[in-house]
Amino acid sequence: MTVETKLALTEQDVRSFSKKMDEAAWMSDFRAEALAKVEQIPMPKPDKTRIDRWNFTEFPVHAVESATYESLEDLPAQAHELIDPDNHENLYIQHNNTPAYLSLSEDLKAKGVILTDIFTATREHSDLVKKYYMTDGVKVDEHKLTALNAAFMNGGVFVYVPKNVVVEEPIQVLFFHDNEQASLFNHVIIVAEANSSLSYIENYLSTVEEAKGQANIVSEVFTGDNAEVTYGAVDVLPKGFTTFVSRRGVTGRDSRLNWALGLMNDSNTIAENITHLIGDGSHSDMKTVVVGRGDQRENITTKIISFGQNTNGMILKHGVVKDSATTIFNGIGKIENGATGSNAEQESRMLILSDRARADANPILLIEEDEVTAGHAATVGQVDPLEMFYLMSRGITKKEAERLIIHGFLAPVVSQLKLEGVKKQLTEVIERKVR
């Protein structure tokens, strides 16, 4: 079954799909209501990027059944390399659209921590999922792509940390894709209750050179009062996909939500990373690294909105664009009326490696309160010819000199990533892409 441009599906089609997913009955109603909204609401309109010819509506509806793994040794080598060798316990793997492996330490289970696939979560933790699933984070009717995610969600994970629980070792999630026809409509929910803490590492890995379909990914992260979540992700999705990624955070009082994102896709991509600083004294630190190559088109928006008083929003983005790729950075710091004492800072740096490549950095500050601080910096430029001359005069080839310059340019962001696993994986992916 394939969705045509007009999404010629009935409510019964969606309910049958829901039944195959073995999820709670209430999700069937949720999907049907979302489907009814799809044709009524518009597509998003990313700044300076025309997406009217991008394929967002033709994709296989059925979930692709894939292998599960009794042991991590059964994983393909590329996937196995991403697993933290010192922590195999707190791990979830999804193979295409199939929950393939799950391990959570007995200690965390005893403390009430939940790590499970999104379908099981709707059945076994129904009230919790209902409380957070597209309610205060990403809304179903924000635009057509969020409604499509709600209607056709075919994978994802649910992570829950109760009050006063500190998760010492990172929880790692791997979304492994090796089917050219498998679209990913993932939904991730992370909840850290008051006084808890969690480090979450997420990898999207594809081993196909070119795919057909969509990656429509929604993540919602909620931090309770005085909680802390560090969310690290490295996305590596193939050429041929049309990719939409929405990662949204909602913070409680005096909580911290840190993002460390490596967007290494080869697909045309719209990505938005937005944090709502609701609680007084809450903090969000967003660090993003992007490498665009080939003929891909990317529009990356990072946004922090301060609602609470004395909040702090920090955005740092570095991107490299080569070949005939186009990458647009939109950085938005917004301070709402009443958010006195808040701070919004952002820095965007872009390096262009080809005359055919294009890069734009758009820093935006929207300030509706007087007693605040805010600032931004943005640069777009090509490789300094003097740097290239200096390196090549020492016997280094042009290609190797370019590689060193790229690593040096991205290092200020990569070096600040707190999760060593993410830092290592991101460095390796960058190395592959720049070579």
N, C-alpha and C positions, 0 to 999 in steps of 0.2 A: 504494500500500500504506500503510495507516494503522494505527498501533499502538492497540489498544483498551486499556481500563483494565486488563485482565488480561494485556496484552502477549502476545497470541495469535500469537507468532512461533516458528518452528522454528529450529534450528541452521542448516539449509540456507538459510533466508531471510537470515540474517546473513552466511553465507559468500558468497552471491550478491551481497549488497550490498558486501561487502569487495572482491570481484572487480571490480565496477563502479568502485570508487574507484581502481583500478590501484595498489594498495599491495602491500607485501611479503607473501608467503604466511604468515609467522608472525603477522601482524596478524589474519588470519582466525581462527586458533586463539585468539588473545587475545580477540577479540570474542565468540567462541562461549562461552568460559569466563566472560566477564563476563555474558552473557545468562543463563547458567545460575544466576547469583547474584542476578539482579534480584529475583525473586519471593521469595528466601529472606531478604533483609535489609530492615530497616525504612526508612522515610523519615526524614530529619533532623527534629529537634524544636527549632526555633529558639525561644529564650526569648520568651514573651509574644506569640507570633504563631501563630495556628492556620492551618495550610496544608493541612488534610485535604480542603478543597473546592477547592483550587487545581488547575488542570489541568497535571499533569506527564507524563501518559502517553498522550495522544492527539496524535499529530503525524505528518506525512508522513515516511516512512523514506527515500524516494528523495532523492538530492541534486538540487537544481535547477541545471540547466546554464544558465550566464549568459554574457554577452559578455566577451571578453578585450579588452585595449587595447594596440594597437601603439604608441600615443603617449599621453602624459598629457593632450594636448589633447582626446582623445576622452572623457575623464572628464566626467560631469555636473558642473555648476558647483559644487554644494554639496560634492561630494567633492574637486574640484580646489582649493577654497579651503583645505582642510586640509593640503595638501602643502606642505612646507617649500620656499619658492622658492629658497633657497640650497643645497639639497641634494636633488637628484633621483636621485642614484646609489644610495644605500642604502635601497631602498624595495621593499616587497612589498604588493600589493593583492589582496584576495580579494573577488570580486563574488558575493554570496549564497554558494553553496558551490563556486564555481569559482576556481582560481588564475588571476588575470586579468592581472597585471603583476609583473615581477621585475627588479630592477636592483641589482647589487652592484659596487662599484668594483674595477678590476683590481688595485689595490694591496692591498685586503683579501683578494681571492681568492688572491693570491700569498702572503699571510701565513697562509692556511689558515682564514680566517673562512668560516663557512657561513651562508647565508640562503636558505631554500627552504621550499616548502609541506610540510606534514607527511607527505603521501602519498609524495612523492619522497624525503623523508628516510628513510622506512622501507625504501625500496629501495636507495638509494645510500649511506646511512650507517647501515646496519642495526645494527651493534654499538653505536654511540653512542646511538641512539634506545632500543634495548633496555635499556641501562644506566640510563637516566633515566626512561623512560616508566612512570609510576605505580609506582615502586619505593620510593624514599626520600622522595618528596614526597606527592602525593595518592594514596591507595590505592583500588583498585577497590572494595573491600568496606567502605569507610567508612560508606556508606549507599546507598539506592536511586539517588539522583541521580548519584553518582560512577560507579556501575555502569552506569547508562544512558549516561553520557558515553563510557565505555569501549566499550560495545556498538555505539553508533550515531554515533560521531564522524564528522563529514562536512566538517570543515575545520580549519584551524589552520596554525601555522608553527613552524619549527625554526631556532633561532639558536645558533651555536656559536662561541666565541672561544677560540683555543688559548692555551697558556701564554705569558706575557710579551708579549702583543699588546695594545696600547692602541688602541681604536677612537676616533678623534678626533671624527668627526661622528656624530650620532645615527643609529641605524637606526630607520626608521619603518615601521609596519605599519598598513594601513587595511583594516578589515573593513566592506565597503559592502553594505548590504541594501536592496533595492527591490522585493521580491516579497512580497506579503501572505501567501503560503502557505509560504514558505521558513523552516524552523526552522534554528537555528544550534546545532550541537553541536561547538564549537570546542575544540581542544587546542593549547596553546602551551607549548613547552619552550625555555628560555633557559639556556645553560651558559656560564659564564665561568671558565676554568681559572685556576690559580694565577698571581698577579701580573698579571692582565689587567684591563681595564676597559671598560665599555660603558654607553652611554645608549640606552635603548629607549623609543620613543614608540608608543603603541597607540591607535587610534581605532575605536570602533564607531559607525557612522553609518547611520541608517535614514531614507529619504525617504518612507516610507509613513506615513499618519496613524494607521492602526490595522492590526495584523497578527493572525494566528491561528497559534498554535503555541508553541514554546519556544525560549528561548535558554539553552542549558546549556553554560557556559563554564568550562574548567579551564586554569589557567596554573601551570607549575612552573618555578621559578627556582633555579639552583644557583650559588653563588659558591665558588670554590676559595680556598685559603689566600692571604691578602693581595690578593684580587680586590675589585673594586668594580662594582656594577651599580646604575644608577638606572633605575627602571621607572616611566614616566609613562603614564597612561591616562585617556582621556575617553570614557565610555560614554554613548551616546545611542540607546537602543532604544525602540521605539514602544509605545504603549498596546495592549493585547490580547495581548501576549506574556506568558508566565509565565517569569520570568528567575531562573536560578540561576548565581551566579558564585563560583568558588573560586580564589583566587590564593594560592599557597603558596611560601614561600621556605625554603631550607636553606643555612646559611652555614658556610664553613670558617674556619680560624683567622685572626684579625686581618682578616677581610673585612668589607665594608660592603654592605648591601642597603637602598637608599632607595626608598620607595614614594611616588608622588604621584598620587592617584586622584581623579578627578571623576566621581561617580556621578550622572549626569543623566538616567537612564531615566525614561520615563513609564509603564513597566510595573510590575506587582507583582513585587517583587524580594527574593530572599534573597541576600545577599552575605557572603562570609567571606574575610578577608585575614589569613593566619596565617604567621608566620615562626618557624622553629626555629633558634635561635642555638646551633648545635652546637659550633663551634670556639671555643676560648678567645680572648677579646679581640675577638670579632665584634660587630657593631653593626647595628641596624635602626632606621630612622626612617620611620614611617608617617604620612603626611599625607592626609586624606580630606575632601572637600567633597561635600555632598549637598543637593539641592533636591527636595522632594516636593510634588506639586501634584495637583489634581483629586481623585479618590477612590482613588488608588493606595495600596498597602501596601508598606512597606519594612522589612526587618530586616537591619541592617548590623552585622556582628561583626568587630572587629579584635582580633587576639591575638598576643602575642609570648611565646614560651616560651624561657627561658634554661636551657640544659643545660651549656654551657661556663662556665668561670670568667672573671670580669672582663668579662662581656658587658654590653651597654647597649641597652635597648629603649625607644623613645620613640614615643608615640602622640598625635596631635593631630587632632581631628575637629570640624568645624563643620557644622551642618545647619540648613536653613530649611524649615519646613513650612507650607503654605498650603491654602486651600480646605477640603476634608474629608479630606485625606491623613493617613496615620499613618506615622511613622518612629520606629524603635527603634534606638538605638545601644547595642551591647554592647562594652565595652572591657575586655580581659582581659590583665593582666600576670602571668605565672607564672614563678617562679624555683624550679627543681627542687633537690632535695637534692644538695649537692656543688658548686653553681654559686656558690661564694664570690666576694665582691667584685663581684657583678653589680648592675645598677641597672634598675629598671622604673618608668617615669613615663608618665602619661597625662592628657589633658585633653579633655573633651567639652563642647561648647557647642551649645545648640539654641535657635532662635528660632521662636516660633509667631506666625503672622500672621492666624489666624482662630479664632473661638470653636469652630468645628467640627473644627479640626485637632487632632491629638494627637502628642505627642512624649515619648519616654522616653529617658533616658540612664542606663545601668547600668554604673558603674565597678566593676571587680572586681580585687582583688589576691590572688593565691594564692602564699604564700611558704612554702617548705619548707626554707629555709636561714637561719641566724642572721646571718652577716656580710654583709649586703646593704643597699642603700638602695632605697626605693620610695615612690611618692606618686601621688595622683590628685586631679583636680578635675572637677566636673560641674555644669552649670547648665542649666535649662530655664526659659524665660520668654517673655513677650510683649513687643511693641514698647513702649518707654517712651513714655507719652503726652506727656511733656514734650518729648521729642525731636521727635515729630510736630508738636506745637504750635509749637515753635521754628521748624521748617522751613516750616510752612504760614503762619506769621506773616510770613515773608519773601516771600510771594507764590508759593510752590511748591505745586502741587496735591498732594492727598493721595496719589494714585497715584505721582507722581514722588518725593514724600518717602519713601514706602515703598521704592521702588526704591533710593534713595540709602542708606537704612538697611540694606537687605539687602547691598548691595555693601560697605558699611563693616563689617558683621558678618562677612562671609566673607573680607575682605581679609587678616586676620592669617594665614590658611592659604594663600590664593592667592599672596600676596606672597612666601612662603617657598619656593615651588616653584622648584627649580633649573633646570628645563627651560623655556626661554623659549617654545618652541613650545606646550607643554602649558598654560602660564600664559595665553597669548594665546587659545588655543582655548577653554579653560575659561571665561575671562572673557566671551567672545562667547556661549557656550551659556547661561551664567547670565543674561546680559542678555535673551536670547530667552525664557527660562523665567519670569523675574520680570515681564516685560511681558505 
